[in-house]
Structures are given as C-alpha cells and as structure tokens.
C-alpha cells in the first residue's frame, strides 16, 4: 500500500482498531476531566449543532495535510445523511466515496478498491442524520480562535482510540475544517475552501459497487 493510501486510511479508518502502548488513553481522560470551566461556558454551542443538522449538501475544495506536512488537494461533495465524495487532484489517483453504508477508497492508477463500514469511521459523525455533541460522544475541548471555534470530540466507549476536531467560523457559522488524531498522535487535517451549501448534487456522485463477501472485512 502506498503512503498516500495510508494517509487516507488514517483519516477515515475505524479508530477502534488503532491501539498504542503509550498512555494516550489516560492522558485523554485527564484532558476530559481537566477542561476549564471557561471553555465549557462558551455560549451558543447549540448554533454549531444546528448548522450541521441544517446542512443537507456541501460542495467545494479541500486541502489535506498529514503530520509530516505532506499536502494533497481535491474536491469534496457531501449529501447528508450518509453520503460523501472526495476526488483527489493529480498526482494523487485516489477517489473516496461514502454511500451511506460503506466508505470506499479507490486507487484509479492501481485499480485497487478497499471497503470500510462507514459507521466505523470518523466521517460517520458528520454524516449522521442527527448530530449532537453528546450521547455516544463527549467534548474534550472547546477552543476559541478569533472568529472561529474548535470543538474536539471522542467516542465515549473508546476514549483511547483518538479524537476528531471540528473548526467552525462563528459569524456566519460554517464548517471550515476538521482533523483526526489517532491513538499514536498522528494527525490528518482537512481544510475546506470555496464551499457552497445546500446545492443540488446528483445522486450518481455517491453510487458505488457493493463489495463482495471477501471484501466485507470491516
């Protein structure tokens, strides 16, 4: 598997399957317990939930950067609930499509396809029918960044598996970027640009061939 494919899987693969001998889990729990009262006191948190739940479609560009500073670009389309498409610009030959059940990575140059259950990926949180910063997830930090707010979350059942951070502009409210940090501290960041929301997107963008029994391994 080539390096860029590993980067993509770091972004979308099941964080439940990543483990580390480090004390990441304990550190993360301490972060949860130690979040300052000031952070929790940030008003209007509901507006970010409302924005995501009112977001039906999204189309634009993205820039993805890994922990080594390597950068790739492409276009993104999201159709909630459950569907997403990322077309990577050359020299990358990757295409990633979520159809509501599967998240598929297709390497067009190598003609290789891999399937991961969408429910077992960080992408599933953004693509849920109803999004809330509670329930099976917990907020670990809320960080004001000028006219933006960064919200970091973990899965309650797997606090040592890693976390996802969402960055929103405050006025107007909009999703600007997200990042995923795995249990070993490896970070993959996706920054959005030229975004249009609630536009018409063809269902054909999110159509994939269902995996066979051999491919259904996640």
Helices and strands as residue ranges (DSSP letters): H 3-12, G 15-17, H 24-34, H 37-40, H 46-54, E 57-65, E 71-79, E 83-88, E 94-99, E 102-107, E 112-117, G 118-120, H 123-127, E 137-145, E 148-155, G 156-158, E 162-170, E 173-182, E 187-197, G 203-206
